[in-house]
Amino acid sequence: MELFMTICLILVYCIIFFICKLVLQMRNKCCYILAYECYRAPDDQKLDTETCGKLILRNKNLGIEQYRFLLQAMVNAGIGEETYGPRNVIAGTEESPNLSDALSEIDGIIFGTLDRLFLKTGVSPLDIDILVITVSMITSSPSLPARVINRYKMREDIKVFNLSGMGCSASVIAVDLVQHLFKTYKNAYAVIASSESLSPNWYCGKERSMMLPNILFRLGGCSLLLTNKRSLRHQAMLKLKHSVRIHAGSSDEAYGSCTRIEDAQGYCGFFLTKSLPKAAAKAVTMNLRVLVPKMLPLRELVRYAIVSYWRSKSKTSTPEATLNLKSGVEHFCIHPGGRAVIDGMGRSLGLNEYDLEPTRMALHRFGNTSAAGLWYVLSYMEAKKRLKKGNRILMISLGAGFKCNNCVWEVMRDLEDVNVWEDCIDRYPVKSTANTSFLEKYGWVNESRHEQ
């Protein structure tokens, strides 16, 4: 009897121990966003129709065929008149970039957003425990994080990470990194700063597939303040619920779909192949296979399983079973990589124009700002007062390699800060994202074809 009681007490003790351990693990999994700030460049860096026209016409490597290609691409790209470009490109020195210009550009973006972030939240730079910088296309010594630490005189024991070459999905990678670090470092603050270096990476050649990034990529950036302090959950904007990362780089086709190379004339640029949409679709599918069971309610998964089984047994031709993603999330924050990317994602995920509006408008107003693009989309949702307490947001990011990194956020309170959209949110959404100003001003390029 005594032996039996001893065994029972040991079992009870073990059960209590494991329950307490599980509760503590769940408590340590918290990852909140307290605030974020997107970058808006000065008005003298806007790339309107006239400025873009000058950039193209002064490139002596281009001929009439390249002009026609660029005109069609610029009209249909979904980019508006108010996006921003690097100062050296506007000044006409893009063929001879220097390190000073590149660092000045990044300093303006990162320091500008961090200044506003610290001012908005009241958190001191000395309170930051983790710093992650994501800028893919520039390397400096000392590193970019070192420049931030020196500027704000941060602590000596700060944990520093510099993510380079991760492309447009880098900010979600950084979030995933921080949430894993939060399991080790308790009651911590983390800062993520994401941007891209355009000054030294403007393509000056004539290869069509390498000219497209010049049309799509624009100046931008974002800084985020995150914490795992449960005492601050009532101040938080968003809580991370799920994060899934997929890398399809083992496929040669996916790996080579988006690469930085030199053309025949020696000009560096991004080479986009025709297999890029296929690589993106495959990566998204691989990611959602892991993420969907975590984010959708059980009833939707059961419904899908029953319909799929019934269809496989039915001899009649019935529509293919599809999952209703809206049963688990209310908002879709898709990387604004370009109109074709947005259209493809909308079709594959079964989204309507209301769902795609924030991504289309972010692309139209700010262009493809690489890793920071998702936060311009989120800011649009917030400015339009779409985000209500309890809502869930699915973030989908794509990057060269080829990567798909997605996460799901829960809205912690009603959000309505206009952030970077302050001067223009009332003008959106626009009825059409086609930029007909280029056609009106440079339509003569097509007329010359008829004359020939």
Secondary structure, 3 states (H helix, E strand, C coil): CHHHHHHHHHHHHHHHHHHHHHHHHHHCCCCEEEEEEECCCCHHHECCHHHHHHHHHCCCCCCHHHHHHHHHHHHHCCCCCCCECCHHHHHCCCCCCCHHHHHHHHHHHHHHHHHHHHHHHCCCHHHCCEEEEEECCCCCCCCHHHHHHHHHCCCCCCEEEEECCCHHHHHHHHHHHHHHHCCCCCCCEEEEEEECCCHHHCCCCCCHHHHHHHHHECCCEEEEEEECCHHHCCCCCEEEEEEEEEECCCCHHHHCCEEEEECCCCCEEEEECCCHHHHHHHHHHHHHHHHHHHHCCHHHHHHHHHHHHHHHHCCCCCCCCCCCHHHCCCEEEECCCCHHHHHHHHHHHCCCHHHHHHHHHHHHHHCECHHHHHHHHHHHHHHCCCCCCCCEEEEEEEECCCEEEEEEEEECCCCCCCHHHCCCHHHCCCCCCCCHHHHHHHCHHHHHHHHC
